[in-house]
Amino acid sequence: MKKILLLLLAASLLPQCTTYHRVRSNNLVTKATLAEKHFYQEIPFTLAHGLPVVPVYIGQDSTPYSFCFDTGGYTVLSEELKERAAGVHQKSYIDVKDANNQTARIHTYMLDELSVGPVPFENVGFARIGFTEAEYFSCPGIAGTVGPGVMKECIWYFDYDNQKIVATDQLEKIPNIGSATRIPIKTNNINKPLMEFTVEGQKGVFTFDTGDNGFIGFRKPFIESLGRNFPSATRYGQGIRAGHSQVREDVTLHRLDSIRLGGSILLENVIGTSRNSSAHSLGAGIFDFFNVVFNLGKDEVYFIRRKKPAPGSTLYSFGFGIDFKDQKLVVGHLYNNSPASRAGIQVGDELAKIDGRRYEFSDYCDFLNNFNPVPEERIELELVRDGQGFAVELKKERIL
């Protein structure tokens, strides 16, 4: 009887120990200490896949490493950089689920010193997650991400008009902050910013994820449950990278009359995606319209309308996307009711020639960094399927 009681006690303690371990690990991996006060620094950025990339320095190493900002995740170092960096201390692990609903175990570490541009931080928690090794990130040379654990320590102004990021601990020094729209947010256990939104009177919560180079993403079946047939299109075979996984799925795009952010910001004529995600998301596409101030330590963000915001969203396309597989260009995704789908093109078809030109690349990085054709209104394709060649000519159309 005593043995049975001990087993029951152990079983009841196991979930509590697991929860304690997860909370403790999250506290470590989201830790950072700002090592400067009363400062204002401007950090120029470049773009990789639409994401802002800044130089980051590790300890006393004067080598600049390219990092992007990811408010939707952790501070991350690539495996190569983790092995090279001084002052790294392994701590624990966490089992986490990414935006593709894929669960994996990630290991957590502490880093003695890290500087984002000239702004120094100490005792920085970080994680090792496989996405930094994926070619999509490694090809443009991205070595890690600055997560909300670091960002919560000061104020960050993403100024896309002037392609710079301002870091400061003095909100009043942010240019045009007096005319900005303030929106209160909440942050979760790893400091992800969460923002309320409204569509057709129905409320939800976005994860504001600067590591997502998309725009508006809804978790199914939110849009489908609103009881209205929005203009829509389906993108078949879309490859989606999130956290530690990549999946291919069919994604529905909806044209929405309006979305209200935090009760204050009105976005009109918006195309949002609906997919099997773990959360609704607001991605880096918002920077096409607004410069944004993140003050995560005070649970607030500010929106400043850009001098030349992007025009309203329109999907104008031949109806297919291109990928690189087995040393060949292939059709990566396809829109329904598009010029490409009506011409009989299928996902996986080899693109032997584009406008009479045969493209060859040594590897995926060569393709990703150097393939940038800019066809105008028409395109001629020579394709191969099951060893049989065929040719089509397509004209761009408005799909959505």
GUPAGU-148995 format. One record per atom (N, C-alpha, C, O): residue in one letter; x, y, z. Coordinates in steps of 0.02 Angstrom, whole numbers, plus 32768, in hexadecimal, padded with zeros to 4 digits. Example, Ala and Ser with C-alpha at 12.3 -4.5 7.8 and 13.67 -1.06 7.14 Angstrom:
<nodes>
A82947EE48186A82677F1F8186A82947F5B8186A82C87F5A81A7S82827F908162S82AC7FCB8165S82858002818AS829E80398192
</nodes>
This chain:
<nodes>
M802A7FC48000M800080008000M802C803F8000M801D80707FDDK8063803C8029K80908075802DK80AF80837FE9K80B880BC7FD5K80C1804C7FC4K80DF80547F82K80AF80757F52K80C2809F7F2AI806E80607F55I803C807E7F28I803480C87F37I802E80F17F09L803380DB7F78L802D81217F8AL8068814A7F71L806081827F5AL80A4812D7F75L80E081507F5DL80DC815A7F11L80F0818E7EF7L80C281267EEEL80BC812C7EA5L808981627E93L809381897E65L805181647EB8L801E81977EACL803A81DC7EBAL802C820C7E96L806181E27EF0L807F82227F01L80AF82397ECAL80B082737EB7A80D8820A7EB1A8107821A7E7CA80E382307E3DA80F7825F7E1BA80AB820D7E2DA8085821F7DF1A806782657DF7A8064828A7DC6S805182767E34S803382B87E3DS806882EF7E3BS805983277E27L80A582E07E50L80DA83127E51L80F9831D7E0DL811483527DFFL80F582EA7DE0L811682EE7DA0L80FF832A7D77L812983507D5FP80BD83367D6EP80A883717D48P80BF83B27D69P80D183E27D46Q80BF83B47DADQ80D583F07DCFQ811F83FC7DC3Q813384357DB9C814883C77DC3C818F83CE7DB6C819B83E47D6FC81C7840E7D62T817483C87D40T817B83DC7CFAT816A84257CF1T818D844A7CCET8133843C7D12T812084827D0ET815784AE7D2DT816884E27D11Y817184997D67Y81A684C07D88Y81E384C57D5AY820184FA7D54H81F5848D7D3BH822F848D7D0EH822384BC7CD3H825084E27CC1R81E784BB7CB5R81D884E67C7DR81DA852F7C91R81F685597C6DV81BC85407CCAV81BC85867CE1V8203859D7CEFV821685D47CDCR822B85727D11R827085857D21R8298858E7CE2R82BF85BD7CDDS828F85617CB0S82B385667C72S82A085A57C4CS82CA85C67C2FN825F85B57C4BN824885F27C2AN8266862F7C4BN8279865F7C29N8269862F7C8EN828686687CB1N82CF86727C9FN82E786AA7C9BL82F3863B7C94L8339863F7C82L834286577C3AL836B86837C2CV831D86387C0CV832886467BC5V830F868B7BB1V832286A57B7DT82E486AA7BD9T82CB86ED7BC9T82EE87237BF3T82D8875D7BF3K832387117C15K834687407C40K8376876B7C17K839487527BE7A837F87A97C29A83B287D57C0EA83B688137C3BA838488277C59T83F188307C3ET83FB886D7C67T841C88A27C3BT845188977C1FL83FB88DB7C36L841689147C11L845189317C38L844A89417C73A848A89397C17A84C7894F7C39A84D689997C2BA851089AD7C2CE84A289C17C1DE84AC8A087C0FE846D8A2E7C23E84368A137C23K84768A6D7C35K843E8A977C48K84438ADB7C26K847A8AF27C15H84098AFC7C1CH84068B3E7BFFH84298B3F7BBBH845A8B647BB2F84108B187B8DF84318B117B4DF83FF8B187B14F83C38B107B1DY841A8B277AD9Y83F38B2B7A9BY84228B167A64Y84558B377A58Q84128ADF7A42Q843E8AC47A0DQ84158AB679CFQ83DD8A9B79D2E84318AC97995E84128ABA7955E843A8A837933E84778A88792CI84178A4E791EI84378A137901I841C8A0978BBI83E189F678B4P84438A147887P842A8A087843P841B89BD7839P843C89937857F83E989AE7810F83DB89687802F83D6895C77B8F83C989897790T83E2891D77A5T83D689057761T839B88D67764T838188C7779AL838588BF772AL834B88937728L835F884F770CL8384884B76DBA8347881A772AA834E87D67711A830A87B57715A82EF87AC774BH82EE87A476DAH82AB878776D7H827787B676F7H8246879F7713G828387F776F2G82558828770EG825D88347758G8237885C7774L828E88147778L8299881D77C0L82D5884A77CCL8307884477A9P82D1887877FEP830A88A4780CP8344887D782DP83398857785CV838088887814V83BB8865782CV83EE88987846V83FD88C97823V8407888D7882V843588BC78A2V8474889678B8V8473885978BFP84AC88BB78C3P84E8889A78DCP84E3888D7927P84CD88B8794EV84F88852793BV84FA883E7982V854088267991V856088057969Y8559883879CDY859D882679E2Y859887FA7A20Y856F88077A4CI85C287C77A23I85C287987A5BI860087A47A85I8638879C7A6EG85F687B87AC4G862E87C27AF1G865F87F57AD5G864B882B7ABFQ86A087E47AD6Q86D588107ABEQ86E588047A75Q871388237A5AD86C087D87A55D86CB87CA7A0ED86B4880779E5D867A881C79EBS86E0882279BCS86CF885D7994S86AD884B7952S869E8878792AT86A0880B7947T868087F57909T86358806790CT861387F3793CP861A882A78DAP85D2883578D9P85AD87F878BDP85BD87E17886Y857D87DF78E1Y855487A778CBY850E87C278BAY84F387EC78DES84F187A97884S84B087C2786ES847887A07894S847287637893F844F87C878B6F841687AF78DCF83D787D478C3F83DB880F78B0C839F87B178C3C835F87D378B8C833987D478FAC834A87B1792AF830587FD78FDF82DC8804793AF82A187D47935F828087CF7901D829387B2796DD825C8781796ED8235878979AFD8244876879E0T820387B579AET81DA87BE79E9T81AE878179F8T8191877C7A2DG81AA875379C8G817F871979D1G81A486DC79ECG818686A679F0G81E386E37A00G820886A97A17G823C86BB7A4CG823386E87A74Y827386967A4BY82A986A07A79Y82E486C47A57Y82E686C87A1AT831286DD7A7FT835486ED7A64T837686AB7A52T8376867C7A7AV839286A77A15V83AC866879FBV83F1867479DEV83FD86A579BCL841E864579EBL845F864379CBL8462860479A1L844B85CF79B6S847E86097965S848785CE793BS84B8859F795CS84DE85B27989E84B685617947E84E3852E7963E852C85437958E8555853C7986E853B855C791DE85818570790EE859785A9793BE85CF85A87956L856C85DA7944L857E8613796FL858285FE79B7L85AD861679DCK855585D379CDK855785BC7A13K8599859A7A23K85B585A47A58E85B1857279F4E85F0854E79FFE862C857E79FDE865E85717A1FR862785B479D8R865E85E379D1R865F86167A09R8695862E7A1CA862586287A24A862086607A53A863F864F7A97A863B86167AAFA865D86827AB5A8676867B7AFAA863F868E7B2AA861286B57B1AG864286727B67G861286847B9BG85CF86637B95G859D867F7BACV85CC86287B76V858D86037B6EV858985CD7BA4V85B985A87BAFH855085C97BC6H854685987BFBH850485747BEEH84CF85927BEFQ850785317BE4Q84CA850C7BD9Q84A485057C1AQ84C184FB7C4FK8461850B7C14K8437850A7C50K840684D07C51K840B84A57C7CS83D784CE7C22S83A2849D7C27S838384927BE3S83A484987BB0Y834284817BE2Y831E84777BA4Y82D584887BAFY82BD848A7BE8I82B184937B77I8269849F7B79I824A847A7B3EI8267847A7B08D8211845B7B49D81EA843F7B12D81B884747AFBD818C84877B21V81BF848A7ABDV819684C17AA6V817384AF7A65V818A84847A3FK813A84D07A58K811384C77A1BK811A850779F2K810F853D7A0CD812B850079B1D8133853B7987D80F1854B7964D80BE852B7971A80F3857D7937A80B685947916A8099856178E6A8060856778D0N80C0852D78D5N80A784F678ACN808A84BE78D6N807B848878BBN808284CA7917N806984977946N8098845B794CN80838425795FQ80D98466793EQ810B84317943Q8131843A7985Q814984717994T8136840479ACT8158840779ECT819E83EB79E7T81A983B979C6A81CD840C7A08A821283F47A0AA8232840A7A4CA821A84397A6CR826783E97A5ER828D83FB7A9AR82C684297A85R82EE84187A5AI82C984647AA4I82FF84937A97I8329849B7AD6I830E84997B0EH836984A47ACDH839684AC7B06H83A184F77B13H83A385207AE5T83A985077B53T83AF854C7B68T83F4855A7B86T8414852D7BA2Y840985997B7FY844D85AC7B93Y844C85F27BB1Y841B86177BAAM848386047BD3M848F86487BE8M84CF86607BC6M84FF863A7BBFL84CE86A07BB3L850786BF7B91L851D86FA7BBBL84F487237BD0D855E86FF7BC9D857787347BF5D8569877A7BD9D855287A57BFDE857887847B97E857187C77B7AE855A87C37B32E856F87987B0CL852E87F17B20L851687F77ADCL850588417AD1L84E688607AFBS8519885C7A97S850888A17A86S84E288A37A45S84F688857A13V84A988C67A45V848388D27A09V849A891579EEV848989497A0AG84C1891479B8G84E4895179A4G8511896579DEG8537893C79F7P850D89A479F5P853789B97A2EP851589B17A72P853189C57AA5V84D889947A74V84B289907AB3V84C3894F7AD7V84B489197ABDP84E389517B12P84FA89157B34P84C788F67B63P84A189187B85F84C788B37B63F849D888C7B91F84C988577BB3F84F9883F7B95E84B788477BF0E84DB88137C16E84AC87DD7C2BE846F87E77C30N84C987A17C39N84A287687C51N8464875D7C27N842B87607C3FV847087507BE7V843A874A7BB6V842787017BADV845286D77B9CG83E886F17BB9G83D086AE7BABG83C386A57B61G83A886D27B41F83D5866B7B46F83C7865D7B00F83B986137AF6F83C785E97B21A839F86047ABBA838E85BF7AAAA83B285AB7A6AA83C785D57A43R83B7856A7A60R83D085507A21R8396852D79FFR837D84FA7A16I8380854B79C7I8346853079A2I835D8526795AI83808550793EG834884F0793BG836384DC78FBG8356850B78C1G83768504788DF8328853D78C9F83188566788EF8354858F7878F835885A2783DT8382859F78A5T83BC85C77891T83EA859F7863T841285BD783EE83E5855D7864E840E85347837E83EC852877F4E840C851177C5A83AB853877EFA8388852F77B0A83A5855E777CA83B98596778CE83A68547773EE83C6856F7709E83A485B37701E83C585E376EEY836485B7770EY833F85F57707Y8360862C7731Y835F8667771EF837C8619776DF839D864A7798F83E8864A778EF8407867F778ES8406860F7787S844F860C7782S846986297741S84A08645773FC84438622770AC845B863B76C9C8467868676CAC849C869C76B1P843A86B076E5P844A86F776EAP847787097725P848387447732G848F86D67749G84BF86E2777EG84A286F677C1G84C5871477E9I846386E677CFI844586F67810I845D86C47844I84558687783CA847C86DD7879A849B86B278ABA847186AD78EBA848586887919G843986D078EFG841186CB792BG83D986FE792BG83CF872378FBT83B487007962T837C872E796AT8380875179ADT8396873579DFV8369879079AEV836187B679ECV831987AE7A01V82EC87C679DFG830D878D7A38G82C9877E7A4EG82AE87B07A7FG82D187DF7A93P826F87A77A94P825087D77AC2P826F87D77B07P826688077B2DG829587A27B19G82B887A37B59G82EB87DA7B5DG82F687F77B93V830B87E97B25V833988217B21V831388627B16V832288957B34M82E2885F7AE9M82BF889C7AD5M829988BD7B0FM828F88F97B0FK828388957B40K825D88B27B78K828688E07BA3K826B89067BCBE82C888DE7B9CE82F489047BC8E82F9894E7BB5E831089767BDEC82E489607B78C82E489A77B65C82B189B27B2EC828889867B21I82B289EB7B0FI828189FF7ADCI82A289F87A97I82DB8A0B7A8EW827C89DD7A67W829689D27A23W826689F179F1W822A89E279F0Y82828A1D79C7Y825A8A3F7994Y826F8A257950Y82A88A30793AF82428A02792EF824E89E878EBF823A8A1E78B8F81FF8A2578A8D826C8A4278A0D82618A7A7873D82718A64782CD82AA8A687815Y823F8A4C7809Y82498A3377C5Y82518A6C7793Y826F8A63775FD82378AA777A3D82408AE17776D828A8AF0776DD82A08B027737N82B18AEA77A3N82F88AFA77A1N83248ABD77A9N83618AC377B1Q83078A8177A7Q83288A4177ABQ835B8A3F77E6Q83968A3077DDK83408A4E7820K83698A4A785CK833D8A347896K83008A3B7895I835E8A1A78C9I833C8A087907I835A8A33793EI83978A357947V83308A547964V83458A7C799CV833C8A5379DCV83078A3779E7A83708A507A05A836D8A307A46A837A8A667A7BA83AB8A8A7A76T834E8A6B7AACT83558A9E7AE0T83308A887B1ET83078A5A7B1DD833D8AAB7B55D83168AA17B92D82ED8AE07BA2D82D58AE87BDAQ82E78B0C7B70Q82C38B4C7B79Q82908B547B41Q82A08B677B09L82518B457B51L821D8B457B20L82158B897AFDL82078B8C7AC2E821F8BBE7B22E82158C017B07E82478C127ACFE823C8C417AAAK827C8BED7ACAK82AE8BFA7A95K829C8BD97A53K82BE8BE57A20I82698BAF7A52I82548B907A13I82378BC579E4I820A8BE979F8P82518BCA79A7P82358BFC7979P81EA8BF1796DP81D38BB97962N81C58C287970N817D8C287961N81538C007993N811B8BEE7984I816E8BF279CEI81488BCA79FEI81098BEF7A14I80D88BD07A28G810B8C327A11G80D08C597A25G80948C4F79F8G805B8C587A0ES80A08C3C79B9S80688C31798AS80588BE77981S802E8BD57958A807A8BBC79A7A80708B7479A0A80308B5D79C1A80168B7E79EET80168B2579AAT7FDB8B0579C9T7FF38ACF79F8T80148A9F79E3R7FE38AD67A37R7FF88AA57A6AR7FC38A6E7A6FR7F878A7B7A72I7FDB8A307A71I7FAF89F77A7AI7FC989CD7AB4I800189B57AB2P7FA189C47AE8P7FB689977B1EP7FB6894F7B06P7F8C893B7ADFI7FE689297B1FI7FEC88E27B0DI7FF288BA7B4DI7FF688D57B84K7FF488797B44K8007884C7B7AK804388247B62K804C881B7B26T806A880C7B90T80A287E07B7ET8098879E7BA3T8082879D7BDCN80AB87677B81N80A187267BA0N80DF87127BC9N8109873C7BD8N80E486D27BD9N811986BC7C06N815F86C17BE8N819086BE7C0CI816586C97BA6I81A786D47B88I81AB871A7B68I81D587267B3DN817F87467B7EN817F878D7B6AN816887997B23N817587D07B08K814887697B02K812A87777AC1K80F587AC7AC8K80CB87A87AF5P80F487DF7A9CP80BF88117A9FP807E87F67A81P807E87DB7A4AL804887FF7AA5L800687E87A90L7FD788247A8AL7FD1884C7AB8M7FB7882A7A50M7F8F88657A41M7F4888517A2CM7F3F88257A02E7F1788727A49E7ED288637A37E7EC1887F79F2E7EDA88B479DFF7E98885A79CDF7E7F8873798DF7E3588647987F7E19883D79ADT7E1588857956T7DCE887B794AT7DC2887678FFT7DD988A078D9V7D9C884278EAV7D86883A78A5V7D3B882C78A7V7D2587FC78C8E7D1488557884E7CCC884A7881E7CAC884378C6E7C7F881B78D1G7CC5886B78F6G7CAB8869793AG7CC588307964G7CB7882D79A0Q7CEB88027947Q7D0687C8796CQ7D4D87D87983Q7D7787EB795AK7D5B87CF79C3K7D9C87DE79DEK7DCA87A179DFK7DB4876879E3G7E0A87AF79DBG7E3E877C79E0G7E7E879C79F8G7E7F87D87A07V7EB2877579FCV7EF3878E7A14V7F29877A79E3V7F32873F79D4F7F4F87AB79CAF7F89879E79A0F7FC7879579CBF7FD087B979FDT7FF2876779B9T8037876979CET805C8797799ET805D87897962F807987CC79B7F809D87FC798DF80E287DF7982F810D87E379AFD80ED87C37948D8128879A793BD815387B97904D814587B078C9T818787DF7917T81B387FE78E6T81DF87CC78C2T820087DD7891G81E0878E78D8G8206875978B6G81DE8738787EG81F8870C785CD81A0874C7876D817487337841D817387667809D815D879E7813N818C875377CDN818E87847797N814D87897770N814A87A8773BG8117876B778BG80D58775776FG80B487B2778EG80D587DD77ABF807287B57787F804E87F077A0F801B87DB77D4F802A87DB7810I7FDF87C877BEI7FA987B577ECI7F9C876A77E4I7F8F875377ADG7FA08746781AG7F9286FE7818G7F5F86EB784DG7F6586FF7887F7F2D86C47838F7EF886AF7867F7EFC86637870F7F0A863D7841R7EEF864F78ACR7EEA860878BBR7EA585EF78A6R7E72860C78B9K7EA485B9787EK7E63859C786CK7E3F858478ABK7E5F856A78D8P7DFD858C78AEP7DCF85A4787AP7DB485EA7889P7D7885F6787FF7DDE861978A1F7DC5865A78B7F7D9E867D787FF7D64868F7889I7DBE86877845I7D9C86AB780EI7D60868377F5I7D2B86A077E7E7D68864277F1E7D32861777D8E7CF5861A7807E7CBD860E77F1S7D00862A7846S7CC8862A7877S7CA3866C7879S7C718672789DL7CB9869F7853L7C9986E07855L7C5786E27830L7C3187127836G7C4986AE7808G7C0986A977E6G7C0186D677AAG7BCA86E97798R7C3986E8778BR7C3787127750R7C6686F6771CR7C9D86E0772CN7C5286F876DDN7C7C86DF76A7N7CA88718768CN7C96873B765EF7CE2871F76AAF7D1287507693F7D30873A7651F7D3786FE7645P7D4187697625P7D67875675E9P7DA6873075FEP7DC98745762CS7DB486F875DDS7DEB86CD75F4S7E0E86AB75BAS7DF486A87582A7E48869175C8A7E6F86687599A7E95863675C3A7EA4864175FDT7EA585FD75A3T7ECB85C975C6T7F0F85C175A6T7F1685BF7568R7F4285BD75D0R7F8785B375BAR7F9A856B75CCR7FA2855B7606Y7FA085417599Y7FAE84FA75A4Y7FF984EE75ABY802285097586G800A84C375DBG805084AD75E2G807E84E07600G80BB84DC75F4Q8064850F7626Q808E85447643Q80BE85277676Q80AA850376A3G80FF8536766FG8130852376A1G8132855876D8G8139859376CAI812B85427717I81278571774FI815C855E7783I815C8527779ER818A858D7790R81BD858477C2R81A885A77802R819285E07800A81AF8584783AA819E85A2787BA81C5857E78B1A81C0854178B8G81EB85A578D7G82108586790FG823F855078F6G826E855E78D1H82328512790BH825F84DB78FCH824484AE78C5H825D847678BDS821284C378A0S81F48495786FS81E384B9782ES81E084F6782AQ81D8849077FBQ81BD84A877BBQ8188847777A5Q8192843A77A6V814F84927790V811984687778V810084837736V810E84BD7724R80DD845A7711R80BA847176D5R806F846576DFR805A842F76F3E8049849976D2E8001849276D9E7FDE84C376AAE7FFD84F0768FD7F9E84B876A2D7F7684E57679D7F5D851E76A6D7F40851376DAV7F6A855B7690V7F5A859776B8V7F2485BE7695V7F2785C97658T7EF285D476BBT7EBC85FD769FT7ECB864776ACT7EDB865A76E5L7EC486707678L7ECD86B8767FL7E8886D9767AL7E6186CA764DH7E7A870776A8H7E3A872A76AAH7E46877576A4H7E73879076C3R7E1D8796767BR7E1F87DF7679R7DEB87FA76ABR7DB087EC76A6L7E04882076DCL7DDA883A7712L7DD088857709L7DFF88A976F7D7D94889D7717D7D8788E57712D7DB2890C7743D7DCE89407731S7DB888F27780S7DDF891777B2S7DF188E977ECS7DCF88B877FBI7E2888FC780DI7E3D88DD784CI7E508916787BI7E7389447867R7E38891278B8R7E4A894678E8R7E7B8927791BR7E6F88F37938L7EB3894B7925L7EE689357954L7EE0895C7995L7EE189997995G7ED9893779CCG7ED889577A0DG7EA2898B7A16G7EA789B47A43G7E6F898979ECG7E3989BA79F2G7E4989FD79D5G7E1E8A2979D5S7E878A0779BAS7E9B8A4979A3S7EB08A4C795AS7E9D8A7A7936I7ED88A1C7944I7EF38A1C7900I7EC489F878D1I7EB289BE78DEL7EB08A19789BL7E8389FB786BL7EAA89EA782BL7EC68A16780BL7EAC89AA781AL7ECA899377DCL7E91898377ACL7E64895D77BEE7E92899F7770E7E5C89947740E7E75896F7702E7EAF897576EEN7E47894A76E4N7E55892676A6N7E9388F976AFN7EC58900768DV7E8D88CB76DEV7EC588A176F4V7EBD885976DDV7E86883E76DEI7EF5883B76C6I7EF587F476B6I7F1487CF76F1I7F4E87DB7702G7EEF87A1770FG7F0887787746G7F06872F7734G7EDC871A770CT7F3487087750T7F3686C17743T7F13869B777BT7F1286B277B4S7EF88661776AS7ED98635779BS7EF885F07794S7EF685D3775ER7F1685D777CBR7F39859777C6R7F388573780AR7F1F858D783CN7F548537780AN7F56850E7847N7F9085237874N7FBE84FD787FS7F8C855F788DS7FC0857A78B8S7FAD85727901S7F7485627912S7FDE857E792DS7FD0857A7975S7FB585BC7990S7F9D85BE79C9A7FB985F37969A7FA286347982A7F9586637947A7FAD86587910H7F6F86977954H7F6886CF7925H7FA986F77928H7FC886FB795DS7FBE871478EFS7FFE873778F0S7FFB877778C7S7FD9877C7894L801F87A978DFL802B87E778BBL807687EA78ADL809E87ED78DBG808887E7786CG80CE87E0785AG80EE88217843G80D28857784AA812B881A7826A815388537812A8133887B77D9A814A88B277CAG80FF886077B9G80DC88857786G80BE88C6779FG80B088F37777I80B388CC77E0I8097890A77FCI80C7894577F1I80B1897E77EFF8108893677E9F8138896C77DFF8132898C779AF815189C0778DD810C896E776DD80FE898F772DD80D289CD7737D80D089F9770DF80AF89CF776FF807F8A05777CF80938A3277B7F80848A6D77B7F80B48A1477E9F80C48A397825F810C8A2E783CF812789F77834N812A8A627857N81648A597882N814A8A4978C8N81168A6478DCV816E8A1E78ECV81518A04792BV81848A0B7963V81BF89FD795BV816B8A20799DV81938A2479DAV817D89EC7A09V814289E87A1BF81AD89C27A1DF819F898C7A4DF81B989A27A92F81F589AF7A9AN818C89A67AC2N819F89B37B07N8183897A7B31N815489837B58L81A0893F7B27L818589027B45L818789047B91L815D88E67BB3G81B989277BADG81BD892B7BF6G8183894F7C15G817489467C50K8161897A7BEDK8127899F7C05K80E689877BE5K80B289A77BEBD80E9894D7BC3D80AE89307BA4D808A89617B75D804F896E7B7CE80B1897D7B45E809489AB7B15E80BC89AB7AD5E80F8899F7AD4V809989BA7A9EV80B989C77A5EV809B8A077A42V80638A1A7A54Y80C08A287A17Y80AA8A6679F8Y80AF8A5E79ACY80E08A427993F807E8A777988F807D8A757940F80838ABD7924F805F8AEA7939I80B28AC678F6I80BC8B0678D4I80B58AF9788AI80DE8AD5786CR80828B17786BR80768B097824R80B28B2077FAR80CC8B567804R80C68AF477CCR81008B0377A2R80F28B3D7772R80B98B4A7761K81288B5E775CK81218B96772EK81048B7F76EBK80DA8BA176CDK81198B4576D5K80FF8B287697K80E98AE076A4K810D8AB17692P80AF8AD776C4P80988A9376D3P80898A6D7693P807C8A8A765FA808B8A2C7698A807B8A01765FA80338A0B764AA80098A1C7674P80238A02760AP7FDD8A0675F4P7FB589CB7610P7FD2899D762CG7F7589CD7608G7F4A8996761FG7F5F89537601G7F78895175C9S7F55891F7626S7F6B88DD7610S7F4488C475D3S7F0788C775D2T7F6988AD75A1T7F4B888E7566T7F7788537551T7FB4885A754DL7F58881B7544L7F7C87E0752CL7F7887DF74E0L7F4587CD74C3Y7FAE87F274C0Y7FB287F87478Y7FEB87CB7461Y802587D97471S7FDC8795743DS800E87617435S7FFF873573F9S7FC8873573DDF8034870F73E4F802A86DA73B2F8009869E73D2F7FEC867473B0G800E869A7415G7FEB86647439G8016862A744FG7FFC85F67460F80598633744FF808385FC7468F80C186197488F80D38653747DG80E285F074B2G8121860274D1G815785D174BDG8148859974A6I819685E574C4I81CE85BD74ADI81F985A774E8I820785CE7515D820D856774E6D8239854B7519D8273852874F7D8274852174BAF82A48512751FF82DF84F07505F82E384AC7527F82EA84A87564K82E084777500K82DF8433751CK8304840474EEK82F9840474B1D833083DB750BD835783AA74E4D837B83CC74AAD837B83B27472Q8399840774B8Q83C0842C7487Q83968446744CQ83B184557417K8355844C7456K832984647421K82F98499743CK82E684987477L82E584C77410L82AF84F47420L826D84CF7418L826284AD73E5V824184D5744AV820184B37447V81CA84E3745DV81D78516747DV818C84D2744BV815384F87463V814984E674ADV813984AD74BEG8152851874D9G814E850C7521G81088511753DG80F584E87567H80E185417525H809B8547753AH807385627500H808E857C74CFL8031855C7506L8004856B74CFL7FC3858874EAL7FA8856F751BY7FAA85BD74CBY7F6A85DA74DEY7F3185BB74B5Y7F3985AF747AN7EFA85AF74D7N7EBF859874B2N7EA385D07487N7EAE860B7495N7E8085BE7452N7E5F85EE7425N7E8F86267411N7E7E86617413S7ECC861373FES7EFF864273E9S7F15863173A2S7F0485FB7389P7F3A865E7380P7F53864D733EP7F7B860C733DP7F7585E5730EA7FA386007371A7FCC85C37373A7FA18584737BA7FAC85537358S7F70858673A9S7F47854B73B3S7F1B853C7377S7F1185027366R7F0185707356R7ED88565731BR7F01854A72E0R7EE6852972B3A7F42855972E1A7F6D853F72ACA7F8284F772B8A7FA584DA728FG7F6D84DA72F1G7F7C849472FFG7FBC84897326G7FD18450732EI7FDC84BE733EI801A84B77365I800A849773A8I7FD584A473C6Q8038846D73C1Q802F844C7402Q806C8458742EQ80A384637416V806084557470V8098845A749FV80C884207492V80B383E7748BG8108842F748EG813B83FD7481G815383FA743AG818683DB742CD812F841B740BD8146841D73C5D818B843E73C2D8197847073E3E81B784227398E81F88440738FE81F3847B735FE81D28477732BL821484B17371L821884EC7346L825984E9731FL828D85017336A825684CD72E3A829284C472BBA82AC850672A0A82E9851172A0K82808532728AK829485737271K825F85A77284K822385997287I827885E47291I824C861C72A0I825D8653726EI8296866C726CD822D86657245D82388696720FD8275868471E6D829E86AE71D4G827A864471D6G82AF862B71ABG82F2862071CCG8322860B71ACR82F7862F720CR833786287230R833685ED725FR830585E27284R836D85C5725DR8375858D728CR83A085A572C7R83D785BE72BDY8386859D7303Y83AA85B3733FY83CB85777360Y83AD85417366E8409857F7375E842D854B7398E844D856973D7E846A859F73D5F84498544740DF8465855B744DF848B8522746DF847984E77467S84C085337491S84EB850074B0S84CA84E074EDS84D384A574FAD84A385077511D848084EE754DD8448851E755ED843B854E753BY8426850F7596Y83EC853875A9Y8400857F75B9Y83DB85AE75AAC843A858975D8C845185CC75E9C845C85F575A9C844B863075A6D847A85D67577D848485F77537D8441860C751AD843A86447500F841185E0751DF83CD85F07505F83AE8629752DF839486597511L83B18623756FL838F8653759BL83AD86997594L838986CB7596N83EF869C758DN841186DC758BN841286FD7546N841B87397541N840A86D47511N841786EF74CEN83DC86E9749DN83DF87077467F83A886C474AFF837086BD7481F833E86F6748DF831D86F874C0N83398723745DN830D875C7466N82F387757423N82FE87B07412P82D2874B73FDP82B7876373BDP827D879473CBP8259878C73FBV827687C573A0V824087F673A8V821687F77369V821A88277342P81EE87C4735EP81C287C67323P818E87FC7329P817B880E7361E8177881672F1E8146884C72F3E8100882F72F1E80EA880E7320E80DC883B72BBE8096882672B9E808C87E0729DE805987C072A9R80BD87C87277R80B887857259R80F7875D7267R812C87797271I80EF871B7266I812886EF7271I811E86B07248I80E686967243E81548697722BE815386587206E81798623722EE81B2862F7243L815A85EA7237L817885B4725FL817D85757235L814F85647210E81B68553723DE81BD850F7223E81C384E27260E81F284E97288L819484B37266L8190848872A1L8199843F728FL8191842C7256V81AA841772C3V81B183CF72BAV818C83AC72F2V819483BD732DR8162837B72E0R813E83527311R8142830A72FAR812D82F972C3D815C82DE7326D816182977316D8186828C72D4D8174826172ADG81BA82B472C9G81E382AC728EG81C682CC724EG81E782CC721AQ818A82E67253Q816A83057218Q816C8351721EQ8159836D7251G8183837271E8G818783BA71E8G814883DB71CCG812683BE71A1F8139841771E4F8103843E71C7F8111848871D5F813784987203A80F384B371AEA80FF84FB71B4A80BD851F71BFA8089850C71A6V80C1855671E6V8087858071F2V809D85C971F2V80D785D87200E806F85F471E1E807A863C71E8E804486577216E80098649720DL805A867E7248L802C8697727AL802C86E3727BL805E8703726CK7FF28700728CK7FEB87477295K7FD4875372DDK7FA8873172F7K7FF3878472FDK7FE187937342K7F9987A87348K7F7D87C9731BE7F7A87957380E7F3687A9738FE7F3087BA73D9E7F5987A57402R7EFD87DF73E8R7EEC87E9742FR7EC987AB7448R7E93879A742FI7EE6878A7479I7ECA874C7495I7E9E875D74D1I7E6D873A74DDL7EB1879074F6L7E8A87A27532L7E9487EC7540L7E7888077570
</nodes>
